[in-house]
């Protein structure tokens, strides 16, 4: 089935143009002729040399702004988002743990069916402000992941805001505290959880680590990143 609603009609080319990614060559069926080169229609998303951000010295951007679009074509996956977001780190053990997370990724973004149900219910029903939508979705993802944290947070999640400062923390376990500190980091833009803490498997377990890293990805890319399954 074509991805274009107007496929086969006189409006197909116009729709293709509107759906194309900025700064990349327009996609057409079959092959694209570019100067003396002939390239496949999806090759432009596979090779950075066809992007306007690319120059003779390489890409001018520190982070690729088109990862989601390239993922949609199946040319990149979960590990590429991890690298683009966290590979500036100098912490060897943190990056080692990230590599392990990438290798173990199976396409599942939720920690349990309960996590998924809670998140989707809140994400679809919240009147989130557009300017902070990614941030709020990441907070919801964190606060709904763990039963104990959810029990404490649920009465402080409103239709238009998430009141982290109202969530009671007395008696909270280490896992919940790590998730909460990650939430504070996303909400404030200030670091409340250190890389050396995230690198410590004895301090932060595998499930909590995955939840925190994926919440940071959601805060950066939005929940569209959950369509990445490889």
N, C-alpha and C positions, 0 to 999 in steps of 0.2 A: 504493500500500500504506500502511495506517495506521501511524503511529509507535507506536501503543499495542498491546501484546500482547493486551489484554482488550477490544479494539474489538468492539462489537456484543454484549457480554455485560453482565450486571448489575453487573460489577465495573469497568466502564469509567470511571465517574465517580471512583471511589476511586483508580484508577491515575492518572488525570489530575491529581488533587490531589497525589499523592505526587511526580509528575514536574514540578510547577509550580515556578517560580522564587520564592524568598522575597521578600515585599514587593510582588509584582506581582499584578494581578488574575488569578483562575483562568481558564484558557483554555477556551472552549467552542466548539462548532461554530456557524458562521454569524456572527451579530452579538451584541454585548454591549451591554446597556442600562445606562448609568451616569448616574443622575439624569435630566436632560433630554437627555443626549447618547447617540447610538448610534454605536458604534465597531466597526471590523473586529476579528476575533479576534486578529490579529497587530499591530494598531495599538498595543497596550500596550507592545510591545517597540520600536516605532519612535519613540514620543514619550515623552520623559522625564517629562512632567507626570502620567503614570499611575503613577509610582514613588513609594513612601512616603518616599524620600529627598528628594523634590522639595517645595519650599515656594514661597510667593509670591515670595520673593527669588531663586529658582532652586535648583539642586541644592546640597545641603549637603555633598556629598562632593567632595574634590579630584580623585579618580579614580573612575570608574564601576566598581562591584563586579560588574556583570552583563554585561560585554562578551562573554564566551564564550557566554552564553545568548542574547544578542541576535544574535551572529554565527551561531548555529545556525539562526535564523529568516531569515538572509540580509539583515538590515537594516544591518549594518555590516561592514567588511572590514579588510584588512591595514593600511591607512592609519590607521584609527581606533585600532588597537592601538599603532601607532608614536606617534601624537599623545598618547595617554593616558600612555604610558610616558616619553616624552622631551621633550615640548613645554615643560617647565619650564625647559629650557636657555636661557641667554642668548647662546649661541654661534651667531652668524648662519650661519657656514659649515658648522657641524655640522648645523644644522637644514636648510640648503639641501641637504646631502648626503642627509639623511633623506628629504626630499621626492623626490629623484631615485630613491632606493631604492623608495619607495612606488609611484612611477609605473612603474618597471620590473618590479614584482613580477608573476610569471606563475602563481603558485600552487605553485611548486616550493620545497621547504624544504631540500633536500639539494644539495650542491655537485657530486656525482657519484653514479653507481650504487654505487661502492665505499664512499663515505661512508654512503649509506643502508644498505647491507648490514652494515657494521661497527656502525653505531649500533643498528640494530634487533636484531642478535645480542646485543650487550651489554646493551641496555636490557631485553630480555625475559628475560635469564638472570641478571641481577644481583639479589642480595638487598638491595636498597636500603632503608634505613630510611625509614619513612613521613614522619618529621619533616624529612628532608632530601631527599626524593625529587625535587622540582623542581630543586633545586640540583645533585644528582648527574646528573640527565638532561641538564641544561645543560652540565655538564662533559664528559660523554660525547659530546655533540653537537660540542663544540669540539675535543676531542682526537682524534676520528675523522675530522675534516674534511680534514686535510692529510696527505699521505703521509709527509713527513719527521717531522712531529710525532707521527704515529701510530707510526712505527717506534721512536721514543724512549719513547713513553708506554705502549705495549701491555703491557710486562712489569711495569708499576706500577699496573695497574688490577685490583683484586681483587674478589671476589664481594661484599664488604661495605664496601669503601672505595676511594677513589681517592687514591693517594699522590703528590700533586703535587711535594712536596719531594724525591722520589727520582728524578724525571725529569731526565736529563742534558741540559744546555743548551749545552755547549761546541760551537762551530761552527754553531749554529742560525742560520737566515736571518731576515730582518726580519719576514716574514709569520708564521713560526712563533712568533717571539718575541711578536708582537702577540697572537696567539691564546692563547699561554700566559699573558700578562699579564691578558687578559680572564678566563681560567680562575681565576687567583689572585684577581681582583676578586670573582668569584661565590663562590668558596670562603671567602674571609675576610671579605667584607662591607666591605672597605677598598679605596679607589680605587688601582688599579695601572696604569690606562691613562686618560689625560686626554682630554677632549672635543676639545681642539685637535689632539691626535694623531689621533683618529678622523676629524677634519675634513680632514686632510691626505691628499690622493689620492696624492701622491708617496711618502708614508711607508707608508700602508696601502691596498692595492689594493681594487678593487671586490668581489672574491670574499671577501677577508678581512673587509672592512667588513660585508658582508651576513651572514657567518657570526657575527661578534661581536654584531651587533645582534639577530640571531635567537636567539642563545644567551641574551641578556639577557631576551628575551621568554619563552623557555622557562623560565628561572629564576623568572620572575614568575607565569606562567600554567600551567606544566606543559606536557607534550607534546600536550595536547588542542588547543593553539593550532595545531598542524600541520594540523588539519582546515580551517583558514581558507584558502580557495583564491582569494579575489578581493580 
